[in-house]
Amino acid sequence: MARVGAFEELVLLAVGQLAGAGYGVTIQAELERETGGAISLGAVYATLYRLERKGLVHSRVGAATRERGGRRKRLFHITARGVAAVTEMQHIRNRLGPLDLARA
């Protein structure tokens, strides 16, 4: 099972939410919307390519669009291995349980 870091997990979740229609800018926007913070587009792409090398996401080149001046988008979708990695991380968090701030 591939282990993922916190930011990798967020990117995987965003890719999954966008259901195969996500590309760098839309993934960045989804992350910024959900986290309330600024996310570097370079960090998003670096993470996407790393996740692709791990087999957790797959990409394909979409059709050229007028809005992008005829350029094509690289669209990402989460693979079964990616879903399994996110699920495993959620199970680990559930097993660890909530943080008891009174004991911290």
SVG drawing of the C-alpha trace seen along z (x, -y; Angstrom):
<svg xmlns="http://www.w3.org/2000/svg" viewBox="-17 -33 24 35">
<polyline fill="none" stroke="black" stroke-width="0.4" points="0.0,0.0 1.4,-3.4 1.5,-5.8 0.8,-9.5 1.6,-12.7 -0.9,-15.2 -0.7,-17.4 -0.7,-14.4 -3.9,-13.2 -5.5,-16.6 -4.6,-16.6 -6.0,-13.1 -9.2,-14.1 -9.6,-17.2 -8.9,-15.0 -11.5,-12.6 -14.1,-15.4 -13.5,-16.7 -14.3,-13.3 -11.8,-13.2 -12.4,-16.8 -9.7,-18.2 -6.6,-19.9 -3.9,-22.0 -5.9,-25.2 -9.2,-23.6 -7.5,-21.3 -5.6,-24.4 -9.0,-26.3 -10.7,-23.3 -7.8,-23.1 -7.9,-26.9 -11.6,-26.9 -11.6,-24.0 -8.5,-25.0 -9.1,-28.8 -5.4,-29.3 -3.2,-30.1 -1.9,-27.0 1.0,-27.2 0.1,-25.9 3.7,-24.6 3.2,-22.6 0.0,-21.2 1.6,-20.0 4.7,-18.6 2.4,-16.6 0.2,-15.4 3.2,-14.2 4.6,-12.4 1.2,-10.8 1.1,-9.7 4.5,-8.1 3.2,-6.2 0.2,-5.0 -2.3,-6.9 -3.6,-9.2 -3.7,-8.9 -3.7,-11.7 -4.8,-12.2 -4.7,-15.1 -8.1,-16.7 -9.3,-18.5 -8.0,-22.0 -10.3,-24.8 -10.9,-28.3 -10.6,-29.7 -7.1,-28.4 -6.0,-29.8 -6.2,-26.3 -4.1,-24.7 -5.0,-21.3 -5.5,-20.5 -4.0,-17.5 -6.9,-16.0 -6.3,-13.9 -8.4,-11.2 -7.8,-9.1 -7.0,-5.4 -8.2,-2.5 -4.8,-2.5 -5.3,-6.2 -8.7,-5.5 -7.2,-2.7 -4.4,-5.0 -6.9,-7.7 -9.2,-5.1 -6.2,-3.6 -5.2,-7.1 -8.8,-7.6 -8.8,-4.3 -5.5,-5.1 -6.9,-8.4 -10.1,-6.7 -8.0,-4.1 -5.9,-6.8 -9.1,-8.5 -9.8,-12.1 -7.2,-14.2 -7.9,-14.5 -6.9,-18.1 -7.3,-17.7 -4.4,-15.2 -2.2,-17.0"/>
</svg>
